[in-house]
């Protein structure tokens, strides 16, 4: 692996600098998901289950349509995962107050407990990385991640952050 102590010139990034970033993203994702994967395996769940649990926990009462948009997956893929989560008591679906065809999603207590367990380990990993990097690096890291994210999701994330 390339030397990580050398500082990259932000105005000129060599191919090697870009490849190092790609490698580090792969390694960071692997390690970031490892803790959660172990927990998910004990439930016979995968990362798709984790994403559903995370986003429904983040925004209780979100519609299935909104979840489909966030996850950018097909109805068929979501239906399989969501069906299992509902059947096993992690998520409940309620009809919308104004449109009975609308399905709103909520975590049950069991789902909240699992979401907390999954997020706790990942939050600890991020918090430690932030502490090691320092306060100035946190905002820079956020900007880099936003820059990597597709424009549509970037716009949604900026809007969400401004509402908090």
C-alpha positions as CSV (number, residue, x, y, z in Angstrom):
1,X,0.0,0.0,0.0
2,X,1.3,3.5,-0.8
3,X,2.8,5.7,1.9
4,X,-0.1,7.4,3.7
5,X,2.1,10.1,5.4
6,X,2.8,12.0,2.1
7,X,0.4,14.9,1.7
8,X,-1.4,15.2,-1.6
9,X,-1.5,18.6,-3.4
10,X,-5.2,19.4,-3.6
11,X,-4.7,21.1,-7.0
12,X,-2.9,18.2,-8.6
13,X,-3.8,14.6,-7.7
14,X,-1.7,11.9,-9.4
15,X,-3.2,8.6,-10.5
16,X,-1.5,7.0,-7.4
17,X,-3.2,9.4,-5.1
18,X,-6.6,8.6,-6.6
19,X,-5.9,4.8,-6.4
20,X,-4.9,5.1,-2.8
21,X,-8.2,6.8,-2.1
22,X,-10.1,4.0,-3.8
23,X,-8.2,1.4,-1.8
24,X,-8.8,3.2,1.5
25,X,-12.5,3.5,0.7
26,X,-12.6,-0.3,0.0
27,X,-10.8,-1.0,3.3
28,X,-12.8,1.5,5.3
29,X,-16.1,0.1,4.0
30,X,-14.9,-3.5,4.7
31,X,-14.0,-2.6,8.3
32,X,-17.0,-0.4,8.8
33,X,-19.4,-3.1,7.8
34,X,-17.6,-6.1,9.5
35,X,-19.0,-5.4,13.0
36,X,-22.6,-5.0,11.7
37,X,-22.2,-8.1,9.4
38,X,-21.4,-10.3,12.4
39,X,-24.6,-9.1,14.2
40,X,-26.7,-9.4,11.1
41,X,-25.5,-13.0,10.4
42,X,-26.9,-14.0,13.8
43,X,-30.3,-13.0,12.5
44,X,-29.7,-14.4,9.0
45,X,-29.9,-10.9,7.7
46,X,-27.8,-9.1,5.2
47,X,-26.8,-5.6,4.4
48,X,-30.1,-4.8,2.7
49,X,-31.8,-5.6,6.0
50,X,-29.4,-3.3,7.7
51,X,-30.1,-0.4,5.3
52,X,-33.9,-0.8,5.8
53,X,-33.6,-0.9,9.6
54,X,-31.3,2.1,9.6
55,X,-33.3,4.4,7.4
56,X,-36.7,3.4,8.9
57,X,-35.2,4.0,12.3
58,X,-33.8,7.4,11.1
59,X,-37.2,8.5,9.9
60,X,-40.1,6.6,11.5
61,X,-43.3,6.8,9.5
62,X,-41.5,7.0,6.1
63,X,-43.4,5.6,3.2
64,X,-42.4,2.5,1.3
65,X,-42.1,4.8,-1.7
66,X,-39.6,7.1,0.1
67,X,-37.6,4.1,1.2
68,X,-37.4,2.8,-2.3
69,X,-36.1,6.2,-3.4
70,X,-33.5,6.3,-0.7
71,X,-32.2,2.8,-1.3
72,X,-32.5,3.0,-5.1
73,X,-33.6,-0.6,-5.3
74,X,-36.5,-2.3,-7.0
75,X,-39.9,-3.0,-5.4
76,X,-39.2,-6.7,-5.7
77,X,-35.9,-6.5,-3.8
78,X,-37.4,-4.3,-1.1
79,X,-40.5,-6.5,-0.8
80,X,-38.4,-9.6,0.0
81,X,-36.3,-7.8,2.7
82,X,-39.2,-5.8,4.1
83,X,-41.4,-8.8,4.2
84,X,-38.9,-10.8,6.3
85,X,-38.4,-7.8,8.7
86,X,-42.2,-7.5,9.2
87,X,-42.7,-11.2,9.5
88,X,-40.0,-11.5,12.2
89,X,-41.3,-8.5,14.1
90,X,-38.6,-5.8,13.4
91,X,-40.7,-3.5,11.3
92,X,-44.4,-2.7,11.3
93,X,-46.4,-1.2,8.4
94,X,-49.3,1.1,9.0
95,X,-51.7,2.6,6.6
96,X,-51.4,6.3,5.9
97,X,-53.8,8.6,7.6
98,X,-55.0,10.2,4.4
99,X,-54.4,7.5,1.9
100,X,-55.1,3.9,3.0
101,X,-53.0,2.6,0.1
102,X,-49.9,4.3,1.6
103,X,-47.8,2.0,3.8
104,X,-45.8,3.8,6.5
105,X,-42.9,2.1,8.2
106,X,-41.9,2.0,11.8
107,X,-39.4,0.0,13.8
108,X,-40.9,-2.1,16.5
109,X,-39.0,-2.2,19.9
110,X,-37.2,-5.3,18.6
111,X,-36.2,-3.3,15.5
112,X,-35.1,-0.3,17.5
113,X,-33.0,-2.5,19.7
114,X,-31.3,-4.1,16.6
115,X,-30.8,-0.7,15.0
116,X,-29.2,0.6,18.2
117,X,-26.9,-2.4,18.4
118,X,-25.8,-2.0,14.8
119,X,-25.3,1.7,14.9
120,X,-23.5,1.8,18.2
121,X,-20.5,-0.1,16.9
122,X,-20.4,1.9,13.7
123,X,-20.8,5.2,15.5
124,X,-17.9,4.2,17.9
125,X,-15.7,3.5,14.9
126,X,-16.5,6.9,13.2
127,X,-16.1,8.8,16.5
128,X,-12.7,7.3,17.1
129,X,-11.6,8.1,13.5
130,X,-12.8,11.7,13.9
131,X,-10.9,12.0,17.2
132,X,-7.7,10.7,15.6
133,X,-8.1,13.0,12.5
134,X,-9.0,16.2,14.4
135,X,-11.8,18.7,14.2
136,X,-10.6,20.3,10.9
137,X,-10.6,16.9,9.2
138,X,-14.2,16.1,10.0
139,X,-15.7,18.8,7.8
140,X,-13.2,18.0,5.0
141,X,-14.2,14.4,5.2
142,X,-17.8,15.2,5.0
143,X,-17.2,17.4,2.0
144,X,-15.3,14.6,0.3
145,X,-18.1,12.1,0.9
146,X,-20.7,14.6,-0.4
147,X,-18.5,15.1,-3.5
148,X,-18.4,11.4,-4.1
149,X,-22.2,11.0,-3.6
150,X,-24.5,11.4,-6.7
151,X,-25.9,14.9,-7.0
152,X,-29.5,13.9,-6.3
153,X,-28.5,12.3,-3.0
154,X,-26.1,15.1,-2.2
155,X,-29.0,17.6,-2.6
156,X,-31.2,15.6,-0.3
157,X,-28.5,15.3,2.4
158,X,-27.8,19.0,2.3
159,X,-31.5,19.7,2.7
160,X,-31.8,17.3,5.6
161,X,-28.8,18.7,7.4
162,X,-30.2,22.2,7.0
163,X,-33.4,21.2,8.7
164,X,-31.7,19.8,11.8
